[in-house]
C-alpha cells in the first residue's frame, strides 16, 4: 500500500509542477493547474486514487496553507487599528449580506434545497461562499499595476478585513464541537475561542521570538528556528482541535501572530517553509480536490444548481456594493467588483468540509468547479473594471492613512534596496574633526551616519556617542574615534522592507549597502527614505 501511495504522490507532484509552468505562460493561476491535474489523473484516467496515506499529507498541507495565509496576508494590529474606520463597516456588510442570502440556500429555513446540512454546517458553508480571497485579489492588483493606486489600496484594505472576518467565522463553525445551540453553549464556545486566541497570540508573538533568539545565542543547531516554528505550529493546531475548533483556525492565528517576526528569524524559516509548502504540500492539496471531483453534481435538482451558482455571486456583489455605498466609498462599483476575487481559500475549506462528511461529492464537485471559474474569469473582469473607472474620481484622500503591514508586503514586494539607493551621496571621512562633522554633516531626524576611510566603509557613528565628549575637545578629536566598526549591512538585492526591519532591530536610522557577491560598499539608505517610500506607495504617488 505504501508503494502505491508513494507512486500516486510522486505522479501528482511531478504533474502539478509541470502543469504550473505551462499554465503560467498563459497567466493562469497555479491553483487551476493543480486542480486540473487532479481531475486528469483521477476521475478522467483513473491513474491516481486517494489513499489514507495521502490524507495525512493533506492535513499537513491545509495547516501550512493557512499558516502562510496568516503570516503573509493577515495583519491583526492594523486590523484592530482600523476597526473604527469605514473600511471595517464595508467589510462587515460585504460578508454579512451574502452570508445571510446563502443561508437561505444552505439551510432549510426558507426552502429545502436538499443539501441535508444542519444549522452549523449550513452556516459554515455560507461563510466559505461569502469569502473574498485576499491572495488572489492582491495578485490581480499587482499584475495589473493597480496596487499602488487609491482604488487598489481600498480594494486591498476591504478585502483584508473581509477575509479575516469570514475566516474566523468559518474556523469557529468548521470544528467538530458538540456545543448545543443555546445561549450557554454559545457563550462557552466564545469563551474558549477568546481564551485560545489570546494564549496563542501571547505565546507566538511575545514569547516564542524571544525564546528563539535566546536559544540561537547558545545553541549552534542548523535550522533551529525552522524546527521550533514548525513544532509550534503543530502544537497550536493540536490545541485548537482540543478546544473543539478546526486546526486551520489555529494555524491561521499562529501565522498572523508571527507576522512581525525579527528579520533574522524570518530569514531562517520563511524560505524553507514556503519551499516545502509551495513545492509539495499545496500542489498535492489542490490536486486532491481534483481527485474527488465527479459529474455526480448533474444529478442535483436544477433549482439547487442554479441557487448555488447564482445566489452566492449576486449576494456577494450586492453585499460589497451596499457596503461601498453605505460607507460612501469612491467608485463603489469598482470596489464591489474587486471584492469578487474568490476561489483559492474556498477550495481549501471546501475540501476540509468534504473530508468531515458535511457535504456530499456532488455538492463538493459543483462548488469546486464554480471556484475554478471564479479564478479564471474574475481577474480580467476586475482589471477591466479598474481601468474603466474615471481617473478624476480616484481621490487619494479616502485611502487609509495607515496602510497595513500586509499591504506593504504586497506593495513593496518588488522594490529592492538598490532601487532607492542614491549613488551620488557623499560621506564624512574618519579624519575629520568632530566639530567639522557636526557643522557640515548633521541633519534633522537622523541619529546615525556612515563614516568612510579613504573611500571605504569604516563604520557608523551615532550622535548619542558624541555627547560624552566635552565641546572644547571637538575641534581636536577625530570623528573616527567614535565609529562603531563592522556594522550590520544589507545587500543591494534585498527587499526594502527587510532593510527597514533590520534597522529597527539594530536601533539604527541608516544602513550600509553592499554589492551582492563582491561585498563592495555602494552607499547607504535611511529609515526616513523607506518610510517616505511607504507613504508614497500608500498614496499611489510612486
LUMVEX-358538 format. One record per residue (C-alpha): residue in one letter; z negated, x negated, y; residue number from 1. Coordinates in nm, 3 decimals. Last residue first. Layout:
N
A:Z:X:Y:NUM
...
***
This chain:
542
X:0.697:-0.506:5.647:542
X:0.591:-0.219:5.870:541
X:0.508:0.037:5.599:540
X:0.163:0.098:5.744:539
X:-0.017:-0.004:5.426:538
X:0.210:-0.304:5.382:537
X:0.145:-0.415:5.741:536
X:-0.230:-0.381:5.683:535
X:-0.206:-0.587:5.364:534
X:-0.007:-0.857:5.543:533
X:-0.271:-0.875:5.816:532
X:-0.535:-0.916:5.544:531
X:-0.335:-1.200:5.388:530
X:-0.295:-1.376:5.722:529
X:-0.665:-1.328:5.801:528
X:-0.761:-1.486:5.468:527
X:-0.574:-1.798:5.570:526
X:-0.284:-1.980:5.405:525
X:-0.241:-2.354:5.380:524
X:0.018:-2.629:5.366:523
X:0.255:-2.783:5.113:522
X:0.044:-3.048:4.939:521
X:0.233:-3.178:4.635:520
X:0.091:-3.071:4.298:519
X:0.424:-3.172:4.138:518
X:0.427:-2.879:3.894:517
X:0.389:-2.587:4.136:516
X:0.362:-2.711:4.493:515
X:0.011:-2.700:4.635:514
X:-0.140:-2.457:4.886:513
X:-0.477:-2.522:5.047:512
X:-0.693:-2.210:5.100:511
X:-0.849:-2.086:5.421:510
X:-1.131:-1.843:5.505:509
X:-1.364:-1.976:5.236:508
X:-1.664:-1.821:5.060:507
X:-1.550:-1.957:4.720:506
X:-1.526:-1.611:4.558:505
X:-1.362:-1.463:4.867:504
X:-1.104:-1.740:4.890:503
X:-1.015:-1.695:4.522:502
X:-0.979:-1.320:4.571:501
X:-0.743:-1.379:4.862:500
X:-0.534:-1.622:4.656:499
X:-0.517:-1.376:4.366:498
X:-0.395:-1.103:4.606:497
X:-0.119:-1.333:4.730:496
X:0.022:-1.385:4.381:495
X:0.055:-1.748:4.265:494
X:0.391:-1.927:4.296:493
X:0.284:-2.151:4.585:492
X:-0.009:-2.280:4.385:491
X:-0.366:-2.222:4.494:490
X:-0.638:-2.472:4.573:489
X:-1.014:-2.514:4.533:488
X:-1.146:-2.804:4.744:487
X:-1.148:-3.163:4.616:486
X:-1.332:-3.301:4.919:485
X:-1.555:-3.110:5.158:484
X:-1.495:-3.293:5.486:483
X:-1.785:-3.365:5.719:482
X:-1.730:-3.740:5.752:481
X:-1.360:-3.682:5.818:480
X:-1.447:-3.529:6.156:479
X:-1.503:-3.878:6.292:478
X:-1.816:-3.926:6.499:477
X:-1.819:-4.095:6.842:476
X:-1.723:-3.799:7.061:475
X:-1.942:-3.551:6.875:474
X:-2.253:-3.768:6.890:473
X:-2.393:-3.614:7.210:472
X:-2.336:-3.274:7.052:471
X:-2.602:-3.337:6.790:470
X:-2.460:-3.294:6.436:469
X:-2.626:-3.019:6.231:468
X:-2.394:-2.758:6.380:467
X:-2.095:-2.937:6.237:466
X:-2.142:-2.814:5.880:465
X:-2.118:-2.448:5.986:464
X:-1.777:-2.516:6.135:463
X:-1.641:-2.582:5.788:462
X:-1.430:-2.886:5.700:461
X:-1.189:-2.869:5.409:460
X:-1.034:-3.154:5.210:459
X:-0.828:-3.472:5.228:458
X:-0.477:-3.331:5.193:457
X:-0.216:-3.597:5.252:456
X:-0.028:-3.659:5.577:455
X:-0.200:-3.988:5.650:454
X:-0.537:-3.822:5.599:453
X:-0.544:-3.445:5.624:452
X:-0.812:-3.194:5.723:451
X:-0.790:-2.825:5.638:450
X:-1.000:-2.592:5.849:449
X:-1.273:-2.335:5.777:448
X:-1.456:-2.085:5.999:447
X:-1.164:-1.889:6.140:446
X:-1.221:-1.574:6.346:445
X:-1.146:-1.743:6.680:444
X:-0.967:-2.083:6.691:443
X:-1.093:-2.441:6.654:442
X:-0.816:-2.700:6.664:441
X:-0.794:-2.872:7.000:440
X:-1.142:-2.873:7.155:439
X:-1.340:-2.869:6.831:438
X:-1.128:-3.141:6.667:437
X:-1.130:-3.362:6.975:436
X:-1.511:-3.341:6.997:435
X:-1.549:-3.404:6.622:434
X:-1.348:-3.720:6.663:433
X:-1.011:-3.755:6.499:432
X:-0.967:-3.998:6.207:431
X:-0.962:-3.719:5.949:430
X:-0.640:-3.583:6.095:429
X:-0.611:-3.225:6.215:428
X:-0.336:-3.010:6.062:427
X:0.013:-2.897:6.161:426
X:0.185:-2.569:6.070:425
X:0.564:-2.570:6.032:424
X:0.559:-2.482:5.660:423
X:0.401:-2.140:5.722:422
X:0.333:-1.993:5.377:421
X:0.384:-1.616:5.352:420
X:0.637:-1.607:5.066:419
X:0.494:-1.920:4.903:418
X:0.167:-1.739:4.836:417
X:0.353:-1.482:4.631:416
X:0.457:-1.123:4.700:415
X:0.596:-0.920:4.407:414
X:0.276:-0.731:4.322:413
X:0.175:-0.680:4.683:412
X:0.247:-0.305:4.684:411
X:0.140:-0.248:4.322:410
X:-0.193:-0.433:4.326:409
X:-0.242:-0.322:4.686:408
X:-0.221:0.043:4.579:407
X:-0.479:-0.016:4.303:406
X:-0.706:-0.185:4.552:405
X:-0.691:0.132:4.758:404
X:-0.540:0.152:5.104:403
X:-0.797:0.202:5.380:402
X:-0.645:0.388:5.675:401
X:-0.467:0.639:5.453:400
X:-0.120:0.709:5.599:399
X:-0.109:1.005:5.836:398
X:-0.041:0.787:6.141:397
X:0.263:0.639:5.970:396
X:0.466:0.949:6.058:395
X:0.770:0.968:5.833:394
X:0.913:1.273:6.008:393
X:1.173:1.076:6.201:392
X:1.300:0.928:5.875:391
X:1.421:1.272:5.757:390
X:1.369:1.308:5.385:389
X:1.691:1.274:5.181:388
X:1.597:0.927:5.056:387
X:1.258:1.048:4.933:386
X:1.400:1.350:4.749:385
X:1.677:1.140:4.591:384
X:1.427:0.881:4.467:383
X:1.207:1.154:4.316:382
X:1.505:1.315:4.139:381
X:1.625:0.976:4.009:380
X:1.277:0.907:3.863:379
X:1.228:1.266:3.732:378
X:1.504:1.285:3.471:377
X:1.432:1.027:3.202:376
X:1.051:1.024:3.204:375
X:1.039:1.403:3.245:374
X:1.280:1.449:2.953:373
X:1.058:1.225:2.739:372
X:0.767:1.450:2.835:371
X:0.955:1.761:2.721:370
X:1.039:1.591:2.392:369
X:0.669:1.511:2.347:368
X:0.577:1.875:2.421:367
X:0.820:2.018:2.164:366
X:0.717:1.775:1.891:365
X:0.345:1.839:1.946:364
X:0.392:2.218:1.942:363
X:0.583:2.198:1.612:362
X:0.351:1.939:1.457:361
X:0.034:2.151:1.511:360
X:-0.210:2.113:1.799:359
X:-0.587:2.062:1.772:358
X:-0.564:1.862:1.449:357
X:-0.751:1.560:1.585:356
X:-0.439:1.347:1.534:355
X:-0.233:1.592:1.740:354
X:-0.475:1.577:2.033:353
X:-0.462:1.197:2.023:352
X:-0.082:1.211:2.007:351
X:-0.082:1.448:2.304:350
X:-0.302:1.204:2.494:349
X:-0.056:0.917:2.452:348
X:0.242:1.138:2.530:347
X:0.072:1.263:2.848:346
X:-0.018:0.913:2.965:345
X:0.353:0.827:2.979:344
X:0.525:1.155:3.066:343
X:0.497:1.260:3.428:342
X:0.618:1.184:3.779:341
X:0.614:1.536:3.927:340
X:0.377:1.427:4.207:339
X:0.671:1.266:4.384:338
X:0.841:1.605:4.409:337
X:0.531:1.753:4.572:336
X:0.527:1.471:4.828:335
X:0.895:1.526:4.905:334
X:0.842:1.900:4.953:333
X:0.533:1.841:5.169:332
X:0.715:1.608:5.413:331
X:0.412:1.525:5.630:330
X:0.087:1.659:5.489:329
X:-0.084:1.959:5.645:328
X:-0.375:1.968:5.397:327
X:-0.292:2.325:5.290:326
X:0.080:2.247:5.291:325
X:0.050:1.940:5.067:324
X:-0.189:2.114:4.829:323
X:0.042:2.415:4.805:322
X:0.336:2.185:4.724:321
X:0.138:1.992:4.461:320
X:0.021:2.316:4.299:319
X:0.369:2.470:4.310:318
X:0.523:2.160:4.153:317
X:0.263:2.150:3.878:316
X:0.277:2.524:3.810:315
X:0.657:2.534:3.802:314
X:0.679:2.248:3.552:313
X:0.376:2.351:3.344:312
X:0.500:2.716:3.332:311
X:0.865:2.642:3.249:310
X:0.870:2.435:2.930:309
X:0.560:2.564:2.750:308
X:0.643:2.923:2.854:307
X:1.005:2.897:2.740:306
X:0.901:2.760:2.400:305
X:0.640:3.033:2.358:304
X:0.888:3.305:2.457:303
X:1.144:3.172:2.210:302
X:0.891:3.203:1.929:301
X:0.834:2.869:1.753:300
X:1.070:2.791:1.465:299
X:1.268:2.554:1.686:298
X:0.948:2.348:1.712:297
X:0.993:2.243:1.349:296
X:1.262:2.000:1.457:295
X:1.032:1.709:1.388:294
X:0.842:1.439:1.572:293
X:0.561:1.253:1.397:292
X:0.744:0.920:1.376:291
X:0.835:0.946:1.746:290
X:0.468:0.951:1.844:289
X:0.422:0.652:1.613:288
X:0.678:0.466:1.824:287
X:0.451:0.533:2.123:286
X:0.156:0.363:1.954:285
X:0.352:0.079:1.798:284
X:0.504:-0.014:2.134:283
X:0.153:0.005:2.291:282
X:-0.022:-0.201:2.021:281
X:0.213:-0.496:1.979:280
X:0.378:-0.675:2.269:279
X:0.244:-0.460:2.553:278
X:-0.115:-0.454:2.428:277
X:-0.137:-0.806:2.287:276
X:0.039:-0.955:2.588:275
X:-0.168:-0.749:2.833:274
X:-0.496:-0.861:2.681:273
X:-0.385:-1.223:2.677:272
X:-0.263:-1.217:3.037:271
X:-0.571:-1.019:3.155:270
X:-0.847:-1.225:2.994:269
X:-0.862:-1.575:3.141:268
X:-0.706:-1.504:3.482:267
X:-0.938:-1.205:3.525:266
X:-1.237:-1.429:3.451:265
X:-1.132:-1.694:3.702:264
X:-1.043:-1.438:3.971:263
X:-1.372:-1.252:3.950:262
X:-1.343:-0.899:3.804:261
X:-1.296:-0.614:4.052:260
X:-1.105:-0.381:3.816:259
X:-1.384:-0.421:3.558:258
X:-1.539:-0.079:3.627:257
X:-1.193:0.081:3.604:256
X:-1.139:-0.074:3.260:255
X:-1.475:0.038:3.124:254
X:-1.429:0.390:3.260:253
X:-1.086:0.422:3.094:252
X:-1.207:0.271:2.765:251
X:-1.500:0.515:2.758:250
X:-1.264:0.804:2.831:249
X:-1.033:0.686:2.551:248
X:-1.328:0.687:2.310:247
X:-1.345:1.066:2.321:246
X:-1.679:1.205:2.427:245
X:-1.955:1.331:2.195:244
X:-2.208:1.075:2.318:243
X:-2.164:0.868:2.000:242
X:-1.789:0.858:2.067:241
X:-1.851:0.724:2.416:240
X:-2.085:0.458:2.280:239
X:-1.823:0.347:2.026:238
X:-1.564:0.316:2.303:237
X:-1.811:0.115:2.510:236
X:-1.883:-0.116:2.215:235
X:-1.508:-0.157:2.160:234
X:-1.451:-0.254:2.522:233
X:-1.750:-0.490:2.530:232
X:-1.608:-0.677:2.232:231
X:-1.274:-0.711:2.409:230
X:-1.446:-0.825:2.729:229
X:-1.660:-1.080:2.543:228
X:-1.368:-1.214:2.341:227
X:-1.141:-1.254:2.642:226
X:-1.412:-1.423:2.847:225
X:-1.482:-1.676:2.571:224
X:-1.112:-1.756:2.522:223
X:-1.191:-2.111:2.402:222
X:-1.564:-2.190:2.386:221
X:-1.731:-2.455:2.602:220
X:-2.063:-2.283:2.653:219
X:-2.300:-2.371:2.938:218
X:-2.107:-2.285:3.253:217
X:-1.890:-2.023:3.084:216
X:-2.207:-1.842:2.974:215
X:-2.317:-1.791:3.334:214
X:-1.973:-1.667:3.448:213
X:-1.962:-1.422:3.156:212
X:-2.315:-1.297:3.222:211
X:-2.237:-1.240:3.590:210
X:-1.915:-1.051:3.507:209
X:-2.101:-0.840:3.243:208
X:-2.398:-0.730:3.454:207
X:-2.250:-0.579:3.768:206
X:-1.916:-0.408:3.698:205
X:-1.938:-0.351:3.322:204
X:-2.313:-0.294:3.283:203
X:-2.350:-0.083:3.598:202
X:-2.035:0.123:3.535:201
X:-2.111:0.186:3.168:200
X:-2.467:0.296:3.247:199
X:-2.348:0.525:3.527:198
X:-2.065:0.677:3.320:197
X:-2.289:0.734:3.015:196
X:-2.559:0.901:3.223:195
X:-2.304:1.118:3.404:194
X:-2.139:1.223:3.077:193
X:-2.470:1.294:2.905:192
X:-2.586:1.507:3.197:191
X:-2.255:1.693:3.205:190
X:-2.287:1.768:2.833:189
X:-2.642:1.895:2.872:188
X:-2.542:2.107:3.172:187
X:-2.253:2.260:2.976:186
X:-2.473:2.334:2.675:185
X:-2.747:2.489:2.890:184
X:-2.498:2.701:3.083:183
X:-2.321:2.830:2.776:182
X:-2.005:2.714:2.598:181
X:-2.179:2.573:2.295:180
X:-2.185:2.199:2.256:179
X:-2.013:2.071:1.943:178
X:-1.858:1.753:2.072:177
X:-1.537:1.615:1.922:176
X:-1.414:1.466:2.246:175
X:-1.096:1.598:2.406:174
X:-1.279:1.806:2.667:173
X:-1.457:1.536:2.869:172
X:-1.170:1.289:2.849:171
X:-0.926:1.558:2.956:170
X:-1.128:1.634:3.268:169
X:-1.172:1.265:3.350:168
X:-0.800:1.209:3.301:167
X:-0.714:1.503:3.528:166
X:-0.938:1.384:3.812:165
X:-0.820:1.023:3.786:164
X:-0.454:1.124:3.772:163
X:-0.489:1.348:4.078:162
X:-0.665:1.077:4.278:161
X:-0.404:0.812:4.204:160
X:-0.118:1.061:4.251:159
X:-0.247:1.150:4.600:158
X:-0.267:0.785:4.701:157
X:0.071:0.693:4.551:156
X:0.253:0.989:4.707:155
X:0.099:0.918:5.048:154
X:0.179:0.547:5.023:153
X:0.539:0.624:4.934:152
X:0.569:0.870:5.223:151
X:0.444:0.603:5.464:150
X:0.692:0.342:5.335:149
X:0.569:0.035:5.149:148
X:0.602:0.200:4.807:147
X:0.955:0.318:4.883:146
X:1.161:0.019:4.767:145
X:1.331:0.228:4.498:144
X:1.203:0.012:4.213:143
X:0.853:0.007:4.364:142
X:0.839:0.384:4.420:141
X:0.970:0.465:4.072:140
X:0.729:0.216:3.915:139
X:0.438:0.359:4.114:138
X:0.516:0.714:4.000:137
X:0.546:0.600:3.636:136
X:0.210:0.422:3.649:135
X:0.048:0.710:3.837:134
X:0.146:0.966:3.571:133
X:0.059:1.305:3.719:132
X:-0.136:1.525:3.479:131
X:-0.123:1.905:3.463:130
X:0.008:1.906:3.103:129
X:-0.288:1.699:2.984:128
X:-0.540:1.923:3.161:127
X:-0.382:2.235:3.010:126
X:-0.406:2.074:2.665:125
X:-0.776:2.002:2.719:124
X:-0.847:2.352:2.850:123
X:-0.668:2.504:2.549:122
X:-0.870:2.282:2.315:121
X:-1.200:2.378:2.481:120
X:-1.114:2.751:2.478:119
X:-0.998:2.763:2.116:118
X:-0.635:2.699:2.033:117
X:-0.418:2.906:1.797:116
X:-0.088:2.839:1.974:115
X:0.039:3.193:1.904:114
X:0.149:3.282:2.256:113
X:-0.137:3.532:2.289:112
X:-0.124:3.677:2.640:111
X:-0.364:3.673:2.935:110
X:-0.682:3.539:2.772:109
X:-0.504:3.398:2.465:108
X:-0.530:3.036:2.574:107
X:-0.256:2.773:2.605:106
X:-0.025:2.992:2.812:105
X:-0.262:3.138:3.075:104
X:-0.436:2.801:3.070:103
X:-0.109:2.656:3.200:102
X:-0.143:2.851:3.525:101
X:-0.508:2.749:3.566:100
X:-0.420:2.385:3.502:99
X:-0.119:2.405:3.733:98
X:-0.336:2.523:4.026:97
X:-0.633:2.291:3.961:96
X:-0.447:1.960:3.939:95
X:-0.234:1.974:4.255:94
X:-0.521:2.155:4.432:93
X:-0.761:1.869:4.354:92
X:-0.506:1.608:4.465:91
X:-0.435:1.783:4.796:90
X:-0.808:1.804:4.866:89
X:-0.851:1.437:4.772:88
X:-0.572:1.348:5.013:87
X:-0.741:1.544:5.293:86
X:-1.023:1.294:5.314:85
X:-1.381:1.349:5.205:84
X:-1.342:1.167:4.873:83
X:-1.157:0.876:5.032:82
X:-1.445:0.630:4.993:81
X:-1.514:0.762:4.641:80
X:-1.154:0.697:4.534:79
X:-1.159:0.357:4.704:78
X:-1.468:0.264:4.501:77
X:-1.312:0.422:4.184:76
X:-0.992:0.217:4.186:75
X:-0.787:0.336:3.891:74
X:-0.444:0.186:3.828:73
X:-0.469:-0.166:3.685:72
X:-0.804:-0.188:3.504:71
X:-0.839:0.183:3.426:70
X:-0.482:0.209:3.299:69
X:-0.536:-0.118:3.109:68
X:-0.842:0.026:2.933:67
X:-0.646:0.346:2.868:66
X:-0.376:0.155:2.683:65
X:-0.624:-0.069:2.501:64
X:-0.811:0.235:2.369:63
X:-0.491:0.410:2.263:62
X:-0.374:0.097:2.081:61
X:-0.700:0.049:1.891:60
X:-0.666:0.400:1.751:59
X:-0.301:0.337:1.669:58
X:-0.399:0.024:1.478:57
X:-0.638:0.225:1.261:56
X:-0.371:0.493:1.210:55
X:-0.125:0.233:1.084:54
X:-0.348:0.154:0.789:53
X:-0.357:0.524:0.700:52
X:0.022:0.529:0.687:51
X:0.293:0.696:0.899:50
X:0.639:0.683:0.738:49
X:0.919:0.437:0.804:48
X:1.271:0.437:0.658:47
X:1.306:0.817:0.665:46
X:1.640:0.793:0.848:45
X:1.613:1.065:1.116:44
X:1.245:1.168:1.095:43
X:1.105:0.813:1.095:42
X:1.316:0.510:1.182:41
X:1.528:0.700:1.435:40
X:1.242:0.905:1.584:39
X:1.012:0.602:1.611:38
X:1.289:0.402:1.775:37
X:1.343:0.686:2.024:36
X:0.972:0.687:2.110:35
X:0.963:0.312:2.177:34
X:1.278:0.322:2.391:33
X:1.151:0.621:2.591:32
X:0.826:0.436:2.660:31
X:1.034:0.140:2.783:30
X:1.158:0.342:3.080:29
X:1.537:0.349:3.120:28
X:1.698:0.119:3.377:27
X:2.023:0.093:3.174:26
X:1.967:-0.275:3.103:25
X:1.605:-0.191:3.024:24
X:1.719:0.034:2.739:23
X:1.867:-0.265:2.556:22
X:1.561:-0.489:2.603:21
X:1.328:-0.204:2.504:20
X:1.538:-0.140:2.194:19
X:1.483:-0.499:2.083:18
X:1.109:-0.465:2.146:17
X:1.091:-0.133:1.961:16
X:1.297:-0.250:1.662:15
X:1.092:-0.561:1.598:14
X:0.761:-0.378:1.635:13
X:0.866:-0.082:1.421:12
X:1.009:-0.297:1.142:11
X:0.695:-0.510:1.128:10
X:0.468:-0.205:1.123:9
X:0.663:-0.049:0.836:8
X:0.668:-0.371:0.634:7
X:0.297:-0.429:0.698:6
X:0.217:-0.074:0.584:5
X:0.430:-0.111:0.272:4
X:0.256:-0.437:0.181:3
X:-0.087:-0.279:0.242:2
X:0.000:0.000:0.000:1
***
